[in-house]
């Protein structure tokens, strides 16, 4: 938890430098409630932030050198301004890329000594990399009094991911880590960047959200993600629209597409955008339970039309639904990772055990699970 992690990074910072840090910051991972592969199609998404975060203790060190110690890896990496070239690899690229992207955007930050830790599960579709980017960015921006609005922070972090690390992602993960608030989901328009906090008070509604990590390796995830994105962009070009967000008549659009696979990709994006809007409508009215059929439909669309689920994920969703989850779907970019299930209050652990039993029967590794509380976005802790 954050308090413990803050104590841990401060103690490690003091041990390493002999001084107290100038500050401590945290940036969360996220779970995407609904709106999958819609962000880079200029569509809608609805993530909320997790309590699991990257926590950073840091001080300015002057000069042009950054030293970052990860207690999670564990390792210390040092880089200077001349090292800031896209293509750097490993976890430190997410830190160096933030300095690079801040500089590219006209924000000057000097050297720093940072010590960080993370309790965001890695490779599980919960945005551990966006949490790392946003944690480092929040620390550096604060240390050097950089005047940068929350949305611009998310855009800088995304530029790090796209142009420095080289992953062609949309803006959702960084927007979630930066903009989310407690007890709310973020209804985010990825074209206009309008951000609406929609209430998600699960306790008041007598509900829980279970996040279950199938611990399925994310094989091929990078190439499959890029392929899906390219297919969407090609379809938009054929349809003569700026992005699939602009498709208004789905049947007419499908009739113009050359092959069945592309038709299914487009149907997923268009129907998923409609589901996110329906979810926002339900949450604004305080009807959280109305999310359940939307979650189910989203999963079916990911499985059958966008084809980004894998058998373990489908098994987890089916087992959760059979055990009484009100609705369930994969969350994250796909090809493994976590599912989320909306369940009655007090039922989450039982549903988790039911999925574990189904996994054992099928010979899969035991899944891990926790209940998710909609939590605050990136911030200074101390
Ligand atoms: C990953 C990307 C996001 C988004 C999702 C799929 O998390 O980083 O930009 O495209 O996949 O919804």
Boltz pocket constraint, residues with backbone or C-beta under 6 A from the ligand:
constraints:
  - pocket:
      binder: B
      contacts: [[A, 32], [A, 35], [A, 36], [A, 37], [A, 38], [A, 39], [A, 40], [A, 125], [A, 169], [A, 170], [A, 171], [A, 172], [A, 173], [A, 332], [A, 333], [A, 334]]
      max_distance: 6.0
